[in-house]
Amino acid sequence: MLTRNEKLVRIHKAKDEDVPITNYGITISLTQGVLERVLSPFPEALQIYKNLIHN
């Protein structure tokens, strides 16, 4: 398991190289067509997602 610091270092390296990063759970939910249901307990995140896909 990675420590918090190791994770942050990886994130910063990815940003420096313009490499996109994602949460695999979100990616799997999107490909399975259930992302809106997964985000439903988080209304603000759901609204951001809906705004992104409709623009």
PyRosetta script that sets phi, psi and omega in degrees:
from pyrosetta import init, pose_from_sequence

init()
pose = pose_from_sequence("MLTRNEKLVRIHKAKDEDVPITNYGITISLTQGVLERVLSPFPEALQIYKNLIHN")
pose.set_psi(1, 143.1)
pose.set_omega(1, 178.7)
pose.set_phi(2, -83.2)
pose.set_psi(2, 147.3)
pose.set_omega(2, 172.3)
pose.set_phi(3, -80.2)
pose.set_psi(3, 166.4)
pose.set_omega(3, 178.5)
pose.set_phi(4, -57.6)
pose.set_psi(4, -43.7)
pose.set_omega(4, -178.3)
pose.set_phi(5, -63.6)
pose.set_psi(5, -42.5)
pose.set_omega(5, 178.9)
pose.set_phi(6, -62.6)
pose.set_psi(6, -39.0)
pose.set_omega(6, 177.8)
pose.set_phi(7, -63.7)
pose.set_psi(7, -45.5)
pose.set_omega(7, 179.9)
pose.set_phi(8, -62.8)
pose.set_psi(8, -39.0)
pose.set_omega(8, 177.6)
pose.set_phi(9, -61.6)
pose.set_psi(9, -43.4)
pose.set_omega(9, 178.5)
pose.set_phi(10, -63.5)
pose.set_psi(10, -40.7)
pose.set_omega(10, 178.8)
pose.set_phi(11, -63.8)
pose.set_psi(11, -44.5)
pose.set_omega(11, 179.8)
pose.set_phi(12, -64.4)
pose.set_psi(12, -39.3)
pose.set_omega(12, 177.1)
pose.set_phi(13, -63.1)
pose.set_psi(13, -43.4)
pose.set_omega(13, 179.2)
pose.set_phi(14, -62.5)
pose.set_psi(14, -43.8)
pose.set_omega(14, 178.5)
pose.set_phi(15, -62.6)
pose.set_psi(15, -42.7)
pose.set_omega(15, 180.0)
pose.set_phi(16, -61.0)
pose.set_psi(16, -31.9)
pose.set_omega(16, -178.5)
pose.set_phi(17, -98.1)
pose.set_psi(17, 7.0)
pose.set_omega(17, -177.1)
pose.set_phi(18, 55.1)
pose.set_psi(18, 39.8)
pose.set_omega(18, 177.3)
pose.set_phi(19, -97.3)
pose.set_psi(19, 120.9)
pose.set_omega(19, -179.7)
pose.set_phi(20, -68.0)
pose.set_psi(20, 146.2)
pose.set_omega(20, 176.9)
pose.set_phi(21, -127.4)
pose.set_psi(21, 154.8)
pose.set_omega(21, -179.7)
pose.set_phi(22, -149.0)
pose.set_psi(22, 165.8)
pose.set_omega(22, 172.4)
pose.set_phi(23, -93.2)
pose.set_psi(23, 122.8)
pose.set_omega(23, -176.1)
pose.set_phi(24, -61.2)
pose.set_psi(24, -32.3)
pose.set_omega(24, 177.9)
pose.set_phi(25, -62.0)
pose.set_psi(25, -40.6)
pose.set_omega(25, 177.5)
pose.set_phi(26, -66.6)
pose.set_psi(26, -43.8)
pose.set_omega(26, 179.6)
pose.set_phi(27, -61.8)
pose.set_psi(27, -45.4)
pose.set_omega(27, 179.4)
pose.set_phi(28, -63.9)
pose.set_psi(28, -42.5)
pose.set_omega(28, 178.7)
pose.set_phi(29, -61.0)
pose.set_psi(29, -40.0)
pose.set_omega(29, 178.8)
pose.set_phi(30, -64.4)
pose.set_psi(30, -46.5)
pose.set_omega(30, -177.7)
pose.set_phi(31, -69.1)
pose.set_psi(31, -26.9)
pose.set_omega(31, 178.5)
pose.set_phi(32, -85.7)
pose.set_psi(32, -6.4)
pose.set_omega(32, 178.4)
pose.set_phi(33, 77.6)
pose.set_psi(33, 22.5)
pose.set_omega(33, -178.0)
pose.set_phi(34, -118.2)
pose.set_psi(34, 12.6)
pose.set_omega(34, -174.5)
pose.set_phi(35, -60.8)
pose.set_psi(35, -41.9)
pose.set_omega(35, 179.3)
pose.set_phi(36, -60.7)
pose.set_psi(36, -40.5)
pose.set_omega(36, 178.7)
pose.set_phi(37, -66.2)
pose.set_psi(37, -40.3)
pose.set_omega(37, 179.6)
pose.set_phi(38, -64.1)
pose.set_psi(38, -37.4)
pose.set_omega(38, -178.4)
pose.set_phi(39, -83.1)
pose.set_psi(39, -8.9)
pose.set_omega(39, -174.8)
pose.set_phi(40, -55.9)
pose.set_psi(40, -32.0)
pose.set_omega(40, 176.2)
pose.set_phi(41, -72.8)
pose.set_psi(41, -7.3)
pose.set_omega(41, -177.9)
pose.set_phi(42, -122.2)
pose.set_psi(42, 79.4)
pose.set_omega(42, -171.8)
pose.set_phi(43, -55.7)
pose.set_psi(43, -38.2)
pose.set_omega(43, -180.0)
pose.set_phi(44, -66.0)
pose.set_psi(44, -43.3)
pose.set_omega(44, 178.5)
pose.set_phi(45, -65.2)
pose.set_psi(45, -39.6)
pose.set_omega(45, 178.6)
pose.set_phi(46, -62.7)
pose.set_psi(46, -42.7)
pose.set_omega(46, 179.3)
pose.set_phi(47, -65.0)
pose.set_psi(47, -40.1)
pose.set_omega(47, 177.2)
pose.set_phi(48, -61.7)
pose.set_psi(48, -44.7)
pose.set_omega(48, 178.3)
pose.set_phi(49, -60.2)
pose.set_psi(49, -47.1)
pose.set_omega(49, -179.4)
pose.set_phi(50, -62.9)
pose.set_psi(50, -38.7)
pose.set_omega(50, 177.8)
pose.set_phi(51, -64.3)
pose.set_psi(51, -38.3)
pose.set_omega(51, -179.0)
pose.set_phi(52, -68.4)
pose.set_psi(52, -40.3)
pose.set_omega(52, -176.1)
pose.set_phi(53, -78.6)
pose.set_psi(53, -19.9)
pose.set_omega(53, -178.4)
pose.set_phi(54, -96.6)
pose.set_psi(54, 1.9)
pose.set_omega(54, 178.8)
pose.set_phi(55, -112.0)
pose.dump_pdb("model.pdb")
